């Protein structure tokens, strides 16, 4: 085993522990408030989804998928996927998983879209945030569980928190890209008509960037769903917990059913969110 000399040792672990201890000591009340707000949102979303009759949910999903994709058979297929999930006995667990995804996506959008706008309006902000996003997207997803556990303990709140950290980068990046790709001629034309920077952003840049932003929302939603199995390790219930229990008990059938249910849920969400995104129009050459 090769050992580096002691004088070039970098005690990053000790610095990180000290920083986390300071954060917990100084901002513990702040994180309590944040945790209560996340739990309040999550529980109400979960209660609402579980309160809805399963027949109504299936019909609504079928109609939305049909309208989003403009294909009647796609609506029937997405509705059939939900029926299949229910036939496995995983309806309630699927709604719990969906509640975590919805809560994480809502918070990710509240953080990500304003951050993407700030990046698009300032090269300095983009220079600062871009390496942070690179680190967030290359960091192993299991690492996100550590600060979530330290800040919020076990349960649904740290699961949502870890999911947000994992899922928020795409919407930030694509909001930034969408706004920056708006033609300078269009921006100049709006300013020539007397539009303020705020009006240009809200009435010109954001509407034209909607296709890119919707792709970011789609990617954020899919990444949030992909985190559910990992989030189950720190107390999140739902389909991810079924997969984790199946692994622990080497129950192949149970794990396959839960895994297929997650895949079907992912397909439904992907097709609907992708179909709702307006198509980017390219000028004729």
C-alpha positions as CSV (number, residue, x, y, z in Angstrom):
1,X,0.0,0.0,0.0
2,X,1.4,3.4,-1.1
3,X,1.1,6.2,1.5
4,X,1.5,9.8,0.7
5,X,3.7,12.0,3.0
6,X,1.8,13.4,5.9
7,X,2.7,17.0,5.0
8,X,0.5,16.8,1.8
9,X,-2.5,15.3,3.6
10,X,-5.7,17.3,3.0
11,X,-8.2,16.7,5.8
12,X,-11.2,17.2,3.7
13,X,-13.3,14.8,5.8
14,X,-12.6,16.7,8.9
15,X,-13.4,20.1,7.3
16,X,-16.7,18.7,6.0
17,X,-17.6,17.3,9.4
18,X,-16.8,20.6,11.0
19,X,-18.8,22.5,8.4
20,X,-21.9,20.2,8.9
21,X,-21.6,20.5,12.7
22,X,-21.6,24.3,12.3
23,X,-24.6,24.3,9.9
24,X,-26.6,22.1,12.2
25,X,-25.7,24.2,15.2
26,X,-26.5,27.6,13.6
27,X,-29.3,26.7,11.2
28,X,-31.2,23.9,12.9
29,X,-34.3,25.9,13.4
30,X,-34.3,26.9,9.7
31,X,-34.1,23.3,8.6
32,X,-36.9,22.4,11.0
33,X,-39.1,24.9,9.3
34,X,-38.1,23.7,5.8
35,X,-38.7,20.1,6.8
36,X,-42.1,20.9,8.2
37,X,-43.0,22.7,5.0
38,X,-41.9,19.8,2.8
39,X,-43.7,17.3,5.0
40,X,-46.9,19.4,4.9
41,X,-46.8,19.6,1.1
42,X,-46.0,15.9,0.7
43,X,-48.7,14.6,3.0
44,X,-51.4,16.7,1.4
45,X,-50.4,15.6,-2.1
46,X,-50.2,11.9,-0.9
47,X,-53.6,12.1,0.8
48,X,-55.2,13.7,-2.3
49,X,-53.8,11.0,-4.6
50,X,-55.0,8.2,-2.3
51,X,-58.4,9.9,-1.9
52,X,-59.0,10.0,-5.7
53,X,-60.9,6.9,-6.9
54,X,-58.6,4.7,-9.0
55,X,-61.1,4.6,-11.8
56,X,-61.1,8.4,-12.1
57,X,-57.3,8.5,-12.1
58,X,-57.1,6.0,-14.8
59,X,-59.6,7.8,-17.0
60,X,-57.9,11.2,-16.4
61,X,-54.5,9.8,-17.3
62,X,-55.9,8.2,-20.4
63,X,-57.5,11.5,-21.5
64,X,-54.4,13.6,-20.7
65,X,-52.1,11.1,-22.5
66,X,-54.4,11.1,-25.5
67,X,-54.5,15.0,-25.6
68,X,-50.8,15.3,-25.0
69,X,-49.7,12.8,-27.7
70,X,-52.6,13.3,-30.1
71,X,-52.9,9.5,-30.4
72,X,-56.0,7.7,-29.0
73,X,-54.1,4.5,-28.6
74,X,-51.5,6.1,-26.5
75,X,-54.2,7.2,-24.0
76,X,-55.5,3.6,-23.9
77,X,-52.0,2.3,-23.4
78,X,-51.1,4.6,-20.5
79,X,-54.5,3.8,-18.9
80,X,-53.7,0.1,-19.3
81,X,-50.3,0.6,-17.7
82,X,-52.0,2.0,-14.6
83,X,-54.5,-0.9,-14.6
84,X,-51.5,-3.3,-14.7
85,X,-49.9,-1.5,-11.7
86,X,-53.1,-1.9,-9.8
87,X,-53.4,-5.5,-10.7
88,X,-50.0,-6.1,-9.0
89,X,-51.5,-4.7,-5.7
90,X,-49.3,-1.7,-5.9
91,X,-51.8,1.1,-6.4
92,X,-51.4,2.8,-3.1
93,X,-47.6,2.4,-3.2
94,X,-47.5,3.9,-6.7
95,X,-49.5,6.9,-5.5
96,X,-47.1,7.4,-2.6
97,X,-44.2,7.3,-5.1
98,X,-46.0,9.8,-7.3
99,X,-46.5,12.1,-4.3
100,X,-42.8,12.1,-3.6
101,X,-42.0,12.8,-7.3
102,X,-44.6,15.6,-7.5
103,X,-43.4,17.3,-4.3
104,X,-39.8,17.1,-5.4
105,X,-40.5,18.4,-8.9
106,X,-42.6,21.3,-7.6
107,X,-39.8,22.4,-5.3
108,X,-37.2,21.8,-8.0
109,X,-39.1,24.1,-10.4
110,X,-39.4,26.8,-7.7
111,X,-35.6,26.6,-7.3
112,X,-34.5,25.7,-10.8
113,X,-36.4,28.1,-13.0
114,X,-35.4,31.3,-11.2
115,X,-31.8,30.0,-10.9
116,X,-31.8,29.3,-14.7
117,X,-33.1,32.8,-15.3
118,X,-30.4,34.3,-13.1
119,X,-27.8,32.3,-15.0
120,X,-29.1,33.5,-18.4
121,X,-29.1,37.2,-17.3
122,X,-25.6,37.2,-15.8
123,X,-22.4,35.5,-17.2
124,X,-20.9,35.8,-13.7
125,X,-23.7,33.8,-12.1
126,X,-23.4,31.2,-14.9
127,X,-19.7,30.9,-14.3
128,X,-20.3,30.4,-10.6
129,X,-23.2,28.0,-10.8
130,X,-22.1,25.8,-13.8
131,X,-19.4,23.9,-11.9
132,X,-21.8,23.4,-9.0
133,X,-24.3,21.8,-11.5
134,X,-21.5,19.7,-13.0
135,X,-20.6,18.4,-9.5
136,X,-24.3,17.7,-8.7
137,X,-24.7,15.7,-11.9
138,X,-21.5,13.7,-11.6
139,X,-21.8,13.0,-7.8
140,X,-23.0,9.4,-7.0
141,X,-26.6,9.6,-6.1
142,X,-26.0,7.7,-2.8
143,X,-23.9,10.7,-1.6
144,X,-27.0,12.9,-1.5
145,X,-28.4,10.7,1.3
146,X,-25.7,11.8,3.7
147,X,-26.6,15.5,4.0
148,X,-30.3,14.7,3.8
149,X,-29.9,12.3,6.8
150,X,-27.8,14.8,8.8
151,X,-30.2,17.7,8.2
152,X,-33.6,15.9,8.5
153,X,-33.0,12.5,9.9
154,X,-34.9,9.5,8.6
155,X,-38.3,9.7,6.8
156,X,-40.0,11.2,3.8
157,X,-38.6,14.7,4.2
158,X,-34.9,13.7,3.7
159,X,-36.0,11.5,0.8
160,X,-37.7,14.5,-0.9
161,X,-34.6,16.7,-0.1
162,X,-32.2,14.2,-1.6
163,X,-34.4,13.8,-4.7
164,X,-34.5,17.6,-5.2
165,X,-30.7,17.8,-5.1
166,X,-30.4,15.0,-7.6
167,X,-33.2,16.2,-10.0
168,X,-32.9,20.0,-10.1
169,X,-29.8,20.5,-12.4
170,X,-31.6,19.7,-15.7
171,X,-34.3,22.4,-15.3
172,X,-31.7,24.9,-14.3
173,X,-29.5,24.1,-17.3
174,X,-32.2,24.0,-19.9
175,X,-33.9,27.2,-18.6
176,X,-30.6,29.0,-19.0
177,X,-30.0,27.5,-22.5
178,X,-33.5,28.2,-23.6
179,X,-33.3,31.9,-22.7
180,X,-29.8,32.3,-24.1
181,X,-30.9,30.8,-27.4
182,X,-33.6,33.5,-28.0
183,X,-32.6,35.4,-31.1
184,X,-30.8,38.8,-30.2
185,X,-32.8,40.3,-33.0
186,X,-36.1,39.5,-31.3
187,X,-34.8,40.9,-28.0
188,X,-33.6,44.1,-29.8
189,X,-37.0,44.5,-31.4
190,X,-38.8,44.3,-28.1
191,X,-36.5,46.9,-26.6
192,X,-37.0,49.2,-29.6
193,X,-40.7,49.1,-28.9
194,X,-40.0,50.4,-25.3
195,X,-40.1,47.1,-23.4
196,X,-38.3,47.1,-20.1
197,X,-35.8,44.3,-19.3
198,X,-38.5,42.7,-17.1
199,X,-41.1,42.9,-19.8
200,X,-38.6,41.5,-22.3
201,X,-37.9,38.5,-20.0
202,X,-41.6,37.7,-19.2
203,X,-43.2,38.5,-22.5
204,X,-40.5,37.5,-25.0
205,X,-37.6,35.4,-23.7
206,X,-39.6,33.0,-21.4
207,X,-42.4,32.3,-23.9
208,X,-39.8,31.5,-26.6
209,X,-37.8,29.4,-24.2
210,X,-40.8,27.3,-23.1
211,X,-39.9,24.3,-25.3
212,X,-36.5,24.1,-23.7
213,X,-37.9,24.6,-20.2
214,X,-40.4,21.9,-20.7
215,X,-37.7,19.5,-21.7
216,X,-35.9,20.4,-18.5
217,X,-39.1,19.7,-16.5
218,X,-39.4,16.4,-18.3
219,X,-35.8,15.5,-17.4
220,X,-36.2,16.7,-13.8
221,X,-39.3,14.6,-13.4
222,X,-37.7,11.5,-14.8
223,X,-34.6,11.9,-12.6
224,X,-36.8,12.4,-9.5
225,X,-38.6,9.1,-10.3
226,X,-35.3,7.3,-10.8
227,X,-34.3,8.4,-7.3
228,X,-37.2,6.6,-5.5
229,X,-35.4,3.3,-5.0
230,X,-32.4,5.0,-3.4
231,X,-34.6,7.4,-1.4
232,X,-36.3,4.3,0.1
233,X,-33.1,3.6,2.0
234,X,-33.7,6.6,4.2
235,X,-37.4,6.1,4.9
236,X,-39.3,6.9,1.8
237,X,-42.2,4.5,1.3
238,X,-43.6,3.5,-2.0
239,X,-42.5,1.3,-4.9
240,X,-38.8,1.9,-4.1
241,X,-39.2,0.3,-0.7
242,X,-40.7,-2.8,-2.3
243,X,-37.7,-3.1,-4.5
244,X,-35.4,-2.6,-1.5
245,X,-37.3,-5.3,0.5
246,X,-37.2,-7.7,-2.5
247,X,-33.4,-7.2,-2.7
248,X,-33.0,-7.9,1.0
249,X,-35.1,-11.0,0.9
250,X,-33.9,-12.1,-2.5
251,X,-37.5,-12.2,-3.7
252,X,-37.2,-12.0,-7.4
253,X,-40.9,-12.0,-8.3
254,X,-41.7,-9.2,-5.9
255,X,-38.8,-7.2,-7.1
256,X,-39.7,-7.7,-10.7
257,X,-43.3,-6.6,-10.1
258,X,-42.2,-3.5,-8.2
259,X,-39.5,-2.7,-10.8
260,X,-41.9,-3.1,-13.7
261,X,-44.4,-0.8,-11.9
262,X,-41.7,1.9,-11.6
263,X,-40.9,1.5,-15.3
264,X,-44.5,1.8,-16.3
265,X,-45.0,4.9,-14.1
266,X,-41.9,6.4,-15.7
267,X,-43.2,5.7,-19.2
268,X,-46.6,7.4,-18.3
269,X,-44.9,10.5,-16.9
270,X,-42.4,10.7,-19.7
271,X,-45.0,10.5,-22.5
272,X,-47.3,13.0,-20.9
273,X,-44.7,15.6,-20.0
274,X,-43.0,15.2,-23.3
275,X,-46.3,15.5,-25.2
276,X,-47.3,18.6,-23.3
277,X,-44.1,20.4,-24.3
278,X,-44.7,22.8,-27.2
279,X,-42.7,22.0,-30.3
280,X,-39.9,24.4,-31.3
281,X,-40.8,26.0,-34.5
282,X,-38.0,26.6,-37.0
283,X,-38.2,29.3,-39.6
284,X,-38.5,28.2,-43.1
285,X,-35.2,28.5,-45.0
